[in-house]
Amino acid sequence: MTRLYAGIAVLAALAACGNGSPFNGATGGDTDTGGGSTIPESLASDLGSFTYDPAAGTLTVQGLVRDEDPFNAVFRRRPALDRPGYVAFSAQDDPLDQHVTAYVQDIGGTRAGIAVSGGQFTFYNAGGAYARDGNYDPVEVQGDSGLVTYAGDYVGLTNLSGDNTDLAPIPTPGITPGVITPGQSAVVTGQIFINVDFADNNLSGAVYNRVLDANDAQLQPPATTLAVGDLVFEPTTIDGNGEFFGNVELAGDRQDRGDYGGIFGGQDANAVAGVIFVTDHLIDSSTDEEEYGVFVLGRCGGPNQSAQICNDVEP
């Protein structure tokens, strides 16, 4: 759990303060589960478990608020909150309980998601997870080349105020103190591009064309959308289970802004899924913004290719 963005009335997200985060049975806390995943603590944060059934359209989340007997929260499907490439869910027990937004996606059993609360009492909770079905099956290296590209859509949730359209209405508007009023997390959308060399087991990439959709007086212009800086994935290695973990920079400043991690899944690694956590990266005048993001991408030239840019990188 961490604080909301300084000066914001209400808002959403979860900070890196928890243990690892299982997703459909994959254990976090740096515990390797073979076909599952190892979720670093900076990405898992407060999340306890995350079970998504794409066929049934259901999502169950556990452990956003830590206790000895975590509650399994069944989230509600929210098509109006969908963003390109990702399906949205939310949860809120009553008008004065915290609101949580979640985004998830699954490509053939390779999946990832984030859940971020809108914040209340000047604090918020959040976390992310990723996993796959089956064992790691890397792309076959042809000669001395194993170069592969993954590309598609990205969505993130921040500790800035969103539009609050999914909040339960307060019975008596105007008399509730702002400090106890829950909020809804602001959303960031964009595209993501990852280059992978399976011959050398390394990768790098970027999240670009990023747009923040917030409702906050400190934005210029206020209460609107705002183009925000691109993020760069520092080169990192892929381990024997098809997982990776590395640092994220704000494009052009060469400073560590957070972490990214993920896992390859499917036959010939036809998909990749992952989560990022970054800080101090949205507004030049502030050092308090935080963002959890998710990506689930098909391999360019593979059966799940979806990004138009893949046509420019594949013969």
Disulfide bonds with the S-S distance in Angstrom:
Cys300-Cys310 1.94
